Amino acid sequence: MFIDSNIPKKYRNKTINGIYYHQSWITKDNINKIISKYYQGNIDFLSIDVDGVDIYLLDTIDIISPRLICIEYCASIGKKLSVTIPYKDDFDRHKEHPSGFYCNASLKATINVMKKKGYKFVGSVAGLNAFFIRNDCLLNNLKKLTCNEGWQPHHSRTFEKHKRYDGTFRKFPIKEQFNCIKNLKWVKVSAEGNISY
């Protein structure tokens, strides 16, 4: 199943090649209701990528129990802080800050929430997506990682040229990525995985 608010009309609310395309804007209030129409209990894989309130949605989901989860995180925050952005139903990272860097949660915060939910951090890709395996599914040869071991800089922001908020083009060193968003509002996530709403 694929859920998105912007699905092309020919796919909208249809099953094509075994994939159901559900058109909806996802919020904390509706995510369990939407998923429960199609799935409950154990599933193999869940991916969350909404460019903003991902950790809040993940924290809210209780209708399914995925064995493997992929969730987007914000590497621009760095490794040390356990924080996320404030929740908004209509969060849009480009409206919140012209850089687009102010979104999601730090990897440390994501690991804390996932630990609370019974998952271990096992890897990340390109400083963008983090992967977690449910505790009862962790294979002996798959190592649980710490934030320091698995954190990576956001590949495209750090190593590819991008248009900056001031109109110039350049790569963003990781320190500069955080400097342009550090004075915005942040919500703490405790070591126990509790989000300070």
C-alpha positions as CSV (number, residue, x, y, z in Angstrom):
1,M,0.0,0.0,0.0
2,F,1.2,3.5,-0.9
3,I,-0.3,6.5,0.9
4,D,0.3,10.0,-0.4
5,S,-1.7,13.2,-0.7
6,N,-0.4,13.8,-4.2
7,I,-1.1,10.7,-6.3
8,P,-1.7,11.0,-10.0
9,K,-5.4,10.6,-10.9
10,K,-4.9,7.4,-12.9
11,Y,-3.6,5.6,-9.7
12,R,-5.7,7.4,-7.1
13,N,-7.5,5.0,-4.8
14,K,-6.9,2.0,-7.1
15,T,-5.0,-1.3,-7.0
16,I,-2.5,-1.5,-9.8
17,N,0.0,-4.4,-10.0
18,G,-0.9,-5.5,-6.5
19,I,-0.3,-2.0,-5.0
20,Y,-3.1,0.0,-3.5
21,Y,-2.7,3.7,-3.9
22,H,-4.5,5.5,-1.1
23,Q,-4.8,9.3,-1.5
24,S,-4.8,11.1,1.8
25,W,-2.9,13.8,3.8
26,I,-1.6,11.9,6.8
27,T,-1.8,13.2,10.3
28,K,-1.4,11.8,13.8
29,D,-5.2,11.7,14.0
30,N,-5.8,9.7,10.9
31,I,-2.8,7.4,10.3
32,N,-4.0,4.4,12.3
33,K,-7.5,4.7,10.9
34,I,-6.2,4.7,7.3
35,I,-3.8,1.8,7.8
36,S,-6.3,-0.3,9.7
37,K,-8.6,-0.4,6.6
38,Y,-6.0,-2.6,4.9
39,Y,-3.6,-4.0,7.6
40,Q,-3.4,-4.9,11.2
41,G,-0.8,-6.8,13.3
42,N,2.4,-8.0,11.9
43,I,3.7,-6.7,8.6
44,D,7.1,-7.1,7.0
45,F,8.0,-3.5,6.1
46,L,7.0,0.1,6.8
47,S,8.6,3.2,5.2
48,I,7.8,6.7,6.4
49,D,8.9,9.7,4.3
50,V,6.7,12.8,4.7
51,D,9.5,15.4,4.9
52,G,8.6,16.7,8.3
53,V,6.6,15.1,11.0
54,D,7.8,11.5,10.4
55,I,8.7,10.7,14.0
56,Y,5.3,11.8,15.3
57,L,3.6,9.5,12.8
58,L,5.8,6.7,13.7
59,D,5.3,7.3,17.4
60,T,1.5,7.3,16.9
61,I,1.2,4.1,14.8
62,D,0.0,1.2,16.9
63,I,-2.3,-0.7,14.6
64,I,0.6,-2.6,12.9
65,S,3.8,-4.1,14.0
66,P,6.4,-4.0,11.2
67,R,9.4,-6.3,11.3
68,L,11.5,-3.7,9.5
69,I,11.1,0.1,9.4
70,C,12.7,2.7,7.3
71,I,12.2,6.3,8.4
72,E,13.7,9.6,7.1
73,Y,15.7,11.6,9.6
74,C,17.4,15.0,9.5
75,A,21.2,14.5,9.5
76,S,21.6,18.3,9.4
77,I,20.9,18.3,13.1
78,G,24.0,16.3,13.8
79,K,24.7,13.4,16.1
80,K,24.5,14.9,19.6
81,L,21.0,16.3,20.0
82,S,17.8,14.3,20.6
83,V,15.3,16.7,19.1
84,T,12.6,17.1,16.4
85,I,10.5,19.9,15.0
86,P,7.2,20.9,16.6
87,Y,4.2,18.9,15.2
88,K,1.8,20.5,12.8
89,D,-0.8,18.7,10.8
90,D,0.1,20.8,7.7
91,F,3.9,20.9,8.2
92,D,5.8,22.0,5.0
93,R,9.6,22.2,5.4
94,H,10.0,24.8,2.7
95,K,7.4,27.1,4.3
96,E,9.1,26.6,7.7
97,H,12.5,27.6,6.5
98,P,13.9,28.5,3.1
99,S,16.7,26.0,3.3
100,G,14.3,23.1,3.6
101,F,16.7,21.6,6.3
102,Y,14.2,22.2,9.2
103,C,12.3,18.9,9.2
104,N,12.0,15.5,10.8
105,A,14.0,14.5,13.8
106,S,17.7,13.9,14.6
107,L,18.9,10.3,14.3
108,K,19.5,10.2,18.0
109,A,15.8,11.2,18.7
110,T,14.6,8.6,16.2
111,I,16.7,5.9,17.8
112,N,15.2,6.8,21.2
113,V,11.6,6.6,20.0
114,M,12.3,3.3,18.2
115,K,14.0,1.8,21.3
116,K,10.8,2.7,23.2
117,K,8.7,0.9,20.6
118,G,10.9,-2.2,20.7
119,Y,13.3,-1.7,17.7
120,K,17.1,-1.7,17.2
121,F,18.9,0.7,14.8
122,V,20.8,-1.3,12.2
123,G,21.9,1.1,9.5
124,S,21.4,4.3,7.5
125,V,21.6,5.2,3.8
126,A,23.1,8.5,2.5
127,G,22.3,10.3,5.8
128,L,18.7,10.3,4.9
129,N,17.0,7.0,5.8
130,A,17.5,5.0,9.0
131,F,16.6,1.3,9.3
132,F,15.3,-0.4,12.4
133,I,14.5,-4.1,13.1
134,R,12.0,-5.3,15.7
135,N,13.8,-6.8,18.6
136,D,12.4,-10.3,18.1
137,C,13.5,-10.3,14.5
138,L,17.1,-9.2,15.0
139,L,19.5,-11.8,13.4
140,N,22.6,-12.8,15.3
141,N,24.9,-11.5,12.5
142,L,23.2,-8.1,12.2
143,K,24.8,-5.6,14.6
144,K,22.8,-3.1,16.6
145,L,24.4,0.3,16.0
146,T,24.8,3.4,18.2
147,C,23.9,6.8,16.8
148,N,27.7,7.6,16.4
149,E,28.3,4.3,14.5
150,G,25.3,4.7,12.1
151,W,25.0,8.5,11.5
152,Q,26.0,9.8,8.1
153,P,25.9,13.3,6.7
154,H,23.0,14.0,4.3
155,H,24.8,13.0,1.1
156,S,23.1,15.5,-1.4
157,R,23.2,18.5,1.0
158,T,26.8,17.9,1.9
159,F,28.4,16.6,-1.3
160,E,26.3,18.0,-4.2
161,K,25.8,21.6,-5.2
162,H,22.4,23.0,-4.2
163,K,20.6,26.3,-4.5
164,R,20.9,28.0,-1.2
165,Y,18.2,30.1,0.5
166,D,20.0,33.2,-0.5
167,G,20.0,32.2,-4.2
168,T,23.6,31.1,-4.5
169,F,24.7,27.6,-5.4
170,R,27.1,25.6,-3.2
171,K,27.6,22.6,-1.1
172,F,26.7,22.9,2.6
173,P,29.2,21.7,5.1
174,I,27.4,19.8,7.9
175,K,28.2,22.6,10.5
176,E,26.6,25.2,8.2
177,Q,23.5,23.1,7.7
178,F,22.8,23.1,11.4
179,N,23.9,26.8,11.8
180,C,21.1,28.0,9.5
181,I,18.4,26.1,11.5
182,K,19.8,25.9,15.1
183,N,17.9,29.0,16.4
184,L,14.5,27.6,15.3
185,K,12.1,25.9,17.7
186,W,13.1,22.3,18.7
187,V,11.2,19.7,20.7
188,K,13.2,17.5,23.0
189,V,13.0,13.7,22.8
190,S,14.0,12.0,26.0
191,A,16.4,9.0,26.2
192,E,13.3,6.9,26.9
193,G,11.8,8.0,23.6
194,N,9.1,10.4,24.9
195,I,8.5,13.5,22.8
196,S,7.9,16.7,24.8
197,Y,4.8,17.9,23.1
